[in-house]
């Protein structure tokens, strides 16, 4: 049994510029992504035609303007990647989207590849500015009350009722941070101070359900933009997660969520596990690094976050009993079980696997060595440096280099992921066409590619099914075509 599905992530990166003349974050972000080191797709546009972030899962379209930048500005804002992903500017931040993946291991590869791509852009932008003046962080907060996002995307069946998405996923997402949090020194809300907490994003959630992602952030985002056949698919656009440095944490976070989505599609439920106040609970859980805090349920009972996650684990165990599952899903389940067992005993047992614990161990070790407390400015700086994407400077990468953290994929896997798309989704066709026909791609999106044929006409090739356009289906067509006209003719037969 396959529990995998189409998944992908979007990471907004923090950006700091050591230059008194560089005060415009949009211009700085533009400088960064326009130093993308490949020239393959320099003329290709991002196709906004089939995108509408104003559509709501609750069955209506909200008022607002859909993004439609002009041609030249579009090129400045977007870079299509040969690995099937996208590099672009969202608001005032550089952002990277992975290509579509079918499993959590590939997702880790392509998310880590995004860090390497962003760092290549940083190096070249620094060279253009004449020194090491640009710093990029894979984190979620600037320490001044502002948060930038990390969004997960899971394609699920449209047959799942919206009400079931809320009831089934809310307790899971609120408590998932105990193994998915990136850790944070201090707090950025009015709900009391804390020295260290589990999640960087928890402070910023204000509502249960909403379409917004930047104000009144909801635990369940209702954007209804599947980038696929909407009669069959719905995209869960999950915005409550942190950006993680740990491969193990990312693998677990995305893998378990994908499995839980399968249980939801099967119509399973956890009766009596509805939270009384999810918005308060997500903050309370983040602020309790002992994991002993009990949160109130709608029926008056109280559970710890570990206990709630164990309910989902037990449901999964029952569902999988007597079923043969794929190796990656089995590995995810086993790691989930192992991690919850460790969290129940002592969270610090997982100081090699889970981001917020890895970071906490590092900070505690420094504090003991230097005789300082949580309010020391060096601790806040180390918190930030943990997320520095420079492999020779970032604190996470220093731990990785010295063997202090568990890995899931290899450096060679990531190197391949920088240059080549996944072979088992439509990202393969998109990425390989960008490689072979870079001058003939007029525009592309997740769900189509627009080719500029020799007669100056634009031909749209739809990619509405994410599991088509794979290597198995299109490699021969691409390799056997020397021109766009030949490619289009072969696709038509």
N, C-alpha and C positions, 0 to 999 in steps of 0.2 A: 504494500500500500504506500502510495506517495502522498506525503503531507506537505510537499513543497508547493509553492505558488509563485506568481510573478511578484517580485519585490524590488524596491529601490529606495534610496535615501537621498535627501537634499541637505547639504551642509553649508550654512552661512559661516564664514570665517571672521574672526575679529582682526582688525587691522590697525596698526600703529605706525606712524611715520615720524622719524626724527629729523624734522626739517621745518624751520620756522615759516617757510613760504608755502607749506602744504597743509592747508587747513580745511580743504573741501574733501570730505570723505568719498563723495561720488567720483570726483576726479582722481583721487588716489586709487580707488577700486578699478577705475577704467584703465589707469596706467598699468595696474597689476595684470589684469586679464588680457590686455592688448600686448603684453610681452609674452604671451603664450608661445612657446618655443617651436611650434610646428607651423608651417605655412600651408598645410594641406587645404584647410577650409577657410582661408582668410576672406574669401568673397561670399561665402554662403551665409544666408540669412536664417534667423529663427522664424518659423512659420507659426504665427499666432492665430491663423484662421479658425482652427478647430478648438481653440482654448476659450473657456468662459468660466473664470473663477467666481462668478456671481451666481451660478446655479447652486441651489441649496438642496440637500438630501430630503428635506421636509416637503419638497414638491413645488418650489417656486423659485423665481429669480429675483434677487434683491436689486435695488436701484444702484447705479454706479457706472463708471466708465471702464470699458475693457481696454487693456493695454494694446496700443497699436503704434509703436514708434516708427518714424520714417526710415527709409532704406539705410542711409548712412549712419544714423543713430543706432539702428538695429544692429549693424555690424560692429559698432563700438561696444554694444551691450552684451553681445552673444558670440561665443566661440563653440562651434561643433567639434567634437573630439573623435579621433579615429578609433577610440575604444568604445564608441557608441554613446558616451555620456555628453554632458553639456557643461560649459563654463560660462558664467554670466554674472550680471549685477542685479541684485534684488534689494531695492531700497538704496541703502548706502553701503552695502556689504558685497564683497566678492562671494560667489556661491558656486558650488559644484554639485551636479546631479550624477549619480551613478547611472550606467546603462541598466536596462531591465535584466534582472537575474532570476534564476529559478530556485535558488537555495541560499542558505545563510553563509556558507563557506565562500561562494563566489561573491556574495555581497561584501564580505570582509575584504576580499582581494581588491574589489573595485573601489571601495571606500578608501582604503589605504593608498591605492593608486592615485586617487584624487588629492591626497595630501602631497604626494610626490609631484604631481602636476602643478599644484599651487605653489610649491616651493621652487620649482623651476621658473615659474613666472616671477616669483619674488627675487630670485637671484639676478635675472635679466633686468628687472625693473631697478634693482639696486645699482647695477652696472650703469644703467642709463642715467641715474641720479648721481653717480660718482662716489659711491660708498655704501656701507652697510647701514642704510637709513630706513628700511622697510621691514616690519616684523609682522608675522602672521600667526594667529592663534586659533586652534580648533577648540574653542570653548563657547560659552553661551551668555556671558555677561561681561560688561565693561567695568563693573565695580562702582558705577555711578548711577545705578538705578535703571539701566537699559539692558534689555535682553535681545539676543538675536537667535534665530531658530535652527533647529535640527528637525527635519520632518521625515517620517517613515511612510512608505506607501505599500499597501498590500491589496492586490486585486482579489476581490471576493465576489461571490454570486449575488446578483441583484435580487434574487429571490429571498434573501435574508431581510426580514422586516426591520425598518429603522429602529423601532422600539426594542427589538432584541439586541441590536448593536449597543444601545445604551445600557440595558440591564445586564448584559453579559460582560461587556468590556470595561465598564467604569471601575468596578472593584479591582480588576486585574491591572489596569493602567495606573491607578492610584498607588498600588502597592508594588508594582514592578520595579520601582526605583531602588529597592533594597539590593538588587543586583545589577541594575542598569544605570545608577547614578554616577556622575563624574566627580562628585565631591566639590565642596565650596567652603572657603574660609569666610565666615561672617554671614550676614543676611542683607537683603535689600527690600524689606517690607516693614510695615509699621507694627507687625505682630510680635514684637519682642526681639531682643538680640540673641545671637547664638554664636559660639566660637567657631563651630564647624558643622556643616550639614551634608546630607547625602546627595542631594540633587541641586544642580545649578538653576534649573528651570522652575522648581516648585514654587518659589516666592512670587512668580509672575502670573499665576493662574487665578482668574477672578470669577469664572462662570462654569457651569456644567456643560452647556450645549450652545454653540454659536458658529457663525460662518467666519468670524474674524480670526486672524492669526497674530495681529500686532497690537490690538487693543481689546480689553475685556477677554483675554485669552481663555478659550474653553478647554475642558478636558476632552470633550468630543467635538472635533471640528466637522462641520456639516458640508464642506465643499463637495460638490457632486460633479467631478470632472474626471471620468475614468481613463481618458486617453485610449479608449478601446470601444468596442461595440457596446453602447450603453444599454441595449436591450438585454444583454447577458451579464455585464460586469458592473461592479461598483468599486471605486477605489477608496479604501480606508486611508485617510490622510491624517496620520497621527502626529501631533505636535508637542506631546508632553515629554518626549524623551530628551536626554542630554546628548551632546556630542561626546563620543568616547574615544580615548586614545588606545585603550586596551583592546586588542583583537579578541580576546576571550570574552570580554564584556559585550562587545558588539555582536559577536556570534550568538551568544546566549540571548541577548535582548531581542534581536530580530528573529532568531530561530524559534524561541518559545512563543513569541507573539504570532508567528505564522501557524504554529501548531494550535494555539488557542483559537485562532480564526477558523481553523478546520472544525473544531468542536462546535463553534458557533454556527457554522454552515450546516452541521448535522442536527441542529435544533436542540442541543443540550442546554441545560440551565442549572444554575446554582441557587436553589430556593433558599430564601432567608439570608442571603449574603449581600443584600443591598446596603450601601453605606448611608448613614443618616445625613451626613454633610460631607460629600466628597471633596469640595473645595477646601474646607478646613482640614480634612484628613490628609490631603496630599502634602500640606505644609507641616502638619504635626509629625507625620512619618519621616519627612526629610530632616527634621530637627532632632530626631532621636537616634543617635548612632549606636545605642545599645540594642535597638530593635525590640525593646520591652514594652514600648508604649502601646496601649490598647485603644483602638478607635471604635466609636459607637456605630452599631448597625441600626437599620431602620426599625427592627423589632426590639431594640433595647439591649441586645447582647453586645459583648465587646470582644474583639479579637486583635491580635497583633498582625502586623503586615506579613510576617512569616507564616502565620497560621492561615491567613487568607490565600497566600500563594500555594500553600500545601493543599488547600481544598482544590485548586485548579490542577495541581500535580496529581492528586488522587483521582480526579475525574478523568484526566488524560490516561492514567494507568489503567483504569477500568475500560476506557474506550479502546485502548490499544491491545488489551488482553486478547490472545488468540488471533491477532492480526499480524501479518508479516509487514514490516515497514522498511523503508529505504535506510541505508547506513547513516546518512547525514542526520535524518530525523531521530534515529536511535541514539546517535551521539549527543544530539541536543537534549533529548530527554534525560539521558544519564548524567550529563553535566548539570542540568537543572536540579535533579534530585540531589546530586553531590553538593551543589552550592547551597541549596535550602537547608540541607543537613548541617553544613558548616555555619551558616548564619544563625541557626537555632542554638548551636553550642557556643560559639564565640566568633563574631564577625572577623576579628583580626586573624583567624586561621586562613582567610582567603586573601592575604596580602600579596599574592602572586597573580591572582585572577581578576579581581573586581576593582574597577577604577577607583571608586571613592575610598576603598580600603588601601589600595596601593599608595594612593596619594597621602592618606592619613598616616600610614606607617612612615613614609618618607619625612613628612613634616614633624611628627613626634620625635623621630630620630635626631633631626636637626635641632629641635627645641631642647632636647635633653643635652646634646653636645654643647650648645651655646648658652644654655641656661636662660632661655627667653620664653615668653608666653605667646598665646594666640594673637595678641594685639601688636606684636612686633611687626614693623613694616616689612622686614625681610620675609616673614611668613606669607604675607599677602603677595609679595613678588614671586616667591617660589610657587605659590598656587597658580599664578599666571604662566610662569616658565614651564610648568608641567605640560602645558598645552602648546608650547612653541613647536611648530612643525619642522624646524631645522633639525635634521638628524644628528648634527654635530654639536648642537647647543641645547635642544629641548631636554628637560629633565626626564620625561617619560622615556625618550630614546636613549638616554644615558643608562637608565635601568634596564632597558631592553638589551642594549649592547653588552652589559655586564651579566646578563642571564638572570636578572631578578624578577622577571615577569614571564608568564606562560604565553606562548604564541599559538596561533591556529594555522597560519599560512607561512610560506617561506618568502624570502626576499626575491627569489626568482619568480614565484607566482605573481608578486606585485609588479615586478618589472614587465612581465607579459601583459598584465592588466593595464599598464600605462599606454601600451601601443596597440593592443588587440581587443576586440569585443568578445563577449561571451558567445559561445557557439550555438547555444540552444534557445535563443530568443531572437526577435526581430532586430535587436541591436546588432546582430551579426551583419545583416544586409545593409543597415545604415552605415556602420563603421567601415565595412569593406568597400562600399561604393565611394565613401569619402576618400579612402586610400587610393582606389584605382582611377576614379573620375573626379578629382578635386575641382577641376575647372568647369565641370558640367553640372555641379549641384547648385541650383539656384537658391533653394531653401529646404529646410527639413524641420520636422517636429517629431514627437514620440509616435504619432500615428500616420505619418506620411513623409514622402520625399518628393520634392519638385525638381525635375531635371530640365535643363535648358537644352533642347534639341538643336540640331544644326540649322533648322529652318527658323530659328529664333522663337519658336513656340515653347511654352512651358507645359510639361507633361507631369501630372501628379500620379504617383504610385502609392495607393493607400496601404497602410500597415495596421489595420484595425485589430488584427488578431496577434497578440504578443508572442504566441508560440509558432507563428509562421515567420518566414524570412530567416530561418535558421541556416546553419552551415549545411546540414543534410539536404535541405530543400533548395538552396540557392548558390552554393559554392560553384557547382558546375556551370550554372548560368553566368555568373560573374566572370569566372576564369575563361569561359568560352566566348566572351564578348570583348571585342577590341574597341568598340565605340558605343556611345549611348544609344544610338539607333539600333544597334545589334542587341543591346541589353533589353531595350523596350520591346523589340520584336520577339525575343526569346520569352520574356515574361508574359506576352500575350498569347503564346501557344499553349 
